[in-house]
Amino acid sequence: MADLRTRYCGLTLKNPIVVGASNLVTDLDNLVKLEKAGAAAIVYKSLFEEQIQLESLDMEQTHEKYSNWDAEHESFFPKLKHGGPSEHLLKLRQARNAISIPLIGSLNCVYEDTWVEYAQKMAATGIDALELNFYASELDFDADGAAIVQKQLDTLQAVKHAIRIPVIVKLSPFYTNTLSVISKMDKLGASGFVLFNRLFQPDIDIEKEGHHFPYNFSSENDNRLALRFAGLLYSKIDATIISNTGIFTGADVVKMLLAGADAVQVVSAIYKRGISQIETMLDDLEKWMDRKGYVSINDFKGALSKENMIDPFAYKRAQYVDILMRSEVFMQYHPKHGELHDPNEHLE
């Protein structure tokens, strides 16, 4: 039987499949089912400082609406204050007690002081690691890219100094040089990198002529970017490499491990195919390893990384040019029969 164990940000996991942060994991029954299905670790739903700020502001505005109603009523409400992250921390403790596999917290804040404060409070719940969500949705044309990166580096360093559990960084791919940013964060002691954050994007309803906000699941082809960066980063950093987005099958897991990832995160696969999909993916991974004669993941991890590839152009743009030059690129889709055909086949 194949040994599926892997290292994840200083933790030893029984296999490389981790359930990513989502609303799915807020149900304690789901947590137990995910563990039973074979999940090696679970990332709890993210704590967003912006959400707490909005809730607090809404509460204050509601109270102020009825303040100084008349001479006898300064307010119809008792003096209340928003509980901040208290509810999230309570649920995090409950989740920690519900499962025996590693539980990882997820955090997104606005201010450095809050990053540190919330990180400390989350670490105190007993979680095994903390994932920091770094991305910048900029609206300011004058915002300097280097300053944005430096702010994230400062935040990582501050959080690392404040807590003693592993600190993981979940990144977006939208940097001028993503590899440089990862290298700098690796040197500051990030325990792992989740590649990549799937950013929320609005859509437009052309009939209602307004924005709407669909829940966008990833698709099977969304994993190519994570695969490429796993291959580029393998053996170049000390931190764990975690591929995320568009990972649905055991074959997808194998691809990421061959490229150089240590583990993967899955969310959309569970929403679309159910919790039992984890069992299916693990079964497929194990069967593939047995068929290939691999005893452990380390036997093949990174075999197709840039570090271990003989082809010097496998991860470079020259490979794209080479693909375009091949004749099969000019195959076209037949609109009637749904078949690929060569446009030159009738030119003899």
N, C-alpha and C positions, 0 to 999 in steps of 0.2 A: 504494500500500500504506500502511495506517495506521501511524503512529508510536506504538508502545505504551510508550515510555519514560516513567518517572516517577521522582520523587525519594523516597528512603526514608531518613529519619534521617541526612541528609548524604551518602548514597550514591546514585549514579545506577544505576537498575535497567533492564533491557531491557524489562520489562513489570511489571504490578502484582501478579503472583501469587507469593506467598512461601509456602513449605512451613513450617508451624508445628512446634513441638517435639513429638516423640513417639518411641516405640520404633522406629518405622519407619526413622528416619534413622540408627540406630546401625549398620546394615548398610552397609558401604562400597559394595557393588554397587548397593544402592538409591539411594545418594547420586548415583552416576554416572547411573543411569537417570532420576532426578528432574531432573537437569540437562539430560540429553538430551531429556526430554519438554518442556522449556521453562521449568522453574522459574527465577525470577529471583534467588532467594536461598533459603537454607535455615537454619532455626533448629534448632540441635542439641538433643538431649534435655536436659532440665533437670538441673542438679546440685543435689541437695537435701541441705542440711546435716543435717537430721533423719535421713536414711537413713545417712549416715556415722556419726552418733552411735550409732544403733541397732546398726550392724555392729560398731563399736568396743566397745560394751558387751557384745554377745554374745560377742565374741572374748575379752574379759577374763573373763567368767563361765565360759567353757569352760576357760580356763587355771586359774582359781582352783579349779575343781571337783577338779582332780587335784594341787593344791599341798600340800606337806607330807604326802605320802602315807605316808612312814615316815621313820625317822632318816637313811636313805641317799638318799632322793629328795625334794628340795625341790619338784621339778616334773618331769613327764615331757616338757615342752615347752621348747624354747630360748626365750630371752627375745625376744619379738616385739612389735611395735607396729603398730597399724593404719596403713595408708598414707595415710589421709585422702583427699583428692581426687586423688591421683596417677594412679589408673587412669582416671578421667574425663578428666583433663588429657591423658593419653597418647592416648586415643581422639579427643579434640578436635583434637590435632595431626595425627593420621592423617586425620581428616575434612577438615581444612584443605588437606592435600596432595592429596586425592583429587579435588577439584573446583576449577573456576576462578571460579565465581560467588561472591558474598559469602556467608560463613558467619557466623552470629550465635550467640553463646553464650546460655544461659539459666540463671539462678541464683535459688535460693530459700534464704535463710538465716534463722537465728533471732536471732543477736546482731550488733550493729553491727560489732564488730571482725572477725567472720568474714565479713560482707558485703564489707568492704574487702579482707581477706586473699585470699579466693577470687576476687574481682573482678580483683585484680592478677595472680594466677596465671593466670586464664583469658585475660586480655588479652595475656599474654606468649606464648600459644600461636599468635598470629597471626590471631585472629578479627577480623572487621571491625566488630563492634558487640556490645554486651552487653545482654540483656533481663533486667530485674529483675522477678520475680514478687511483686507486693504483694497480699496478702490476709490477713485475720485470721479464724481460726476460733475465736471466743471461747467460752469455757466459764464465764468469770467474770462474774457479774451486776453486779459493781461496776466493771468495766472502763470507763474513760471514753473515749467516742468521739473527742474532741478529742486526747486523749493518744495514741491509736492512730495517728491521722493525723500528728501531730507526729513520732512515731517514724519513720514512713515518709519524711517530709520530711527528717529528719535523716540517715537512711540514704542517700537519694538524693544529698544534698549531699556526704556523706562519700565516696561512690563516685565522684561526678563529679570531686572533687578528687584522687582517687587514680589514675585512669586517663585516658588521652588518646583513647580511641575513643568513638564515640557511645554514649550510655546511653539505653535504651528502657525504658519502664515498662509492664508488663502488669497491668491493674487488674481487680478485680471491680467489679460495679455497685452493691455494697451499702454506699453511703455516704449520709449524710443529704443531702448536696449534692455529687454526683459532679462537677459542673461546677466547683465551687469548688476541690475537691481537684486536679483537672486543671490549673486555672489557676495554682494555687500551685506545682505541680511544673513547669509550663511556665516560670514565672519563675525557677525554680532551674536551668533549663538542660536539662531532659529533651529528648532529641532526637526522641522519638516516643511514642505511646500505642497499645497494642494493646487494643482494646475488643471483647470483654471476656474475662477469665479464666473458663474453664468449670470450676467447682469440683467436686471429688469429693463425691459424696453416697452414703451407704449405703442399702441397701434391706432389706426384711424378707421372709423366706420364711415364709409363714403355716403351712405344713405342718410344717417343721422347727422352727418357732418360734425362729428365730435370724436374726441379721444375715447378709447376704451382700453381696458387693461387685462388682456387674456393671460391665463397661467400657461406659460410656454414650457412644455416639456422638451427635453433634448431628443434628438433623433440619432439613429445609428451612425450617421456620418459625421456627427459633431465631435468625435474623439480624435480626429487626425492631428489637431494642434497639440493636444496633450501628449499624444504619442511622439510627435516630433521633438517636443521639449524634453520629454523623458529620455529620449535617445541622445540629445545634446548634453544633458546634465549628468548622465551616468558616469560615475567615478570622478566627477569634477567638483563635487561639493560633499561636505560631511553629512548634511541633513538628509532625511528621508524624502524620497520622491513619490508623490501620490497623484495618480492620474484621476481626473474627474471629468464628467460630462460625456454623454453618449456611449456609456458602457452598459451593454444589455445582455451579453452572452458570455459563456465561458471562453469562447474564442477571443472576445474582446479583451478579457483579462489576460489571456496568454500573450496577445499582441503587446499589451502594455508592459508586461514583465520582460518579454524579449527585448523591448526597446530600452528598458532600464528602470522602470518603475518598481518600487518596493511593495506597493499596494494600490488599491483603487477605491474610489468612493462611488456608490450607486444611490440614485434616488428615483429618476424617471422610470428605470426598469421595474422598480417595485410598484410604482403607481400604475403603470401600464399593464404589467403582467402578474402582479400579486406578490405577496411575501414569499411564496414557494419558489419564485424565480431564483432566489439565493441558493437554494438546494440544487436546482438545475445547473446553475453556473459552476458551483463547486464540483458537482458530479462530472461535468464536461471537462473542467480543468484537470481533475484527477485522472480521468480516462485518457486525456491527451498525454499527460506525463507518463502514464504507464505504457502507452503505445510507443512513445519515443524513448523509453528506457531511462527517464529521469527520476532520480530518487528524491531530490529536494528542489525547491525553487532556485536555490543558489547554483544549481547545475546548469541552468540556462538563462538566468536573469542577466540582461544586458548583452546577450549574444549578438543582437542586432543594433546595438548602440553605435554612435559615431566612433567611440573609443575602439570598438572591436570590428568595425567594418573594413574590409579590404578596399571596397569602392570608395575613393576619396570624395566622390560627388553625391553620395547617397543622401546627405542632409543639406546639400547646397542647391542654389538656384540652377546650376548647370544641369542638375538632374531633370528639372522641369523643362529646360530647353531640349534635352535629349528626348523626353517623352513626346514633346510636340513634333519632333522630327520623325517619329515613328509613323508608319503608314496607317496603323489602326486608329490613330487619333482622328483620321479623316472619315472614319465610319460614321454614318448618319442614321438617325432613327427613322424607320419607315412608318409614316403616319397611318397607313391603312392596316398593316398586319402587326404592328408593334414589334418589328424585328430590326436588328441592325443590318445595314447593307453597305457595301462599298460603292460609292458613286461612280467609280471607274469600271465596274464590272460589266457594263453594257457597251463599253467604248472600244472593244476589240475589233 
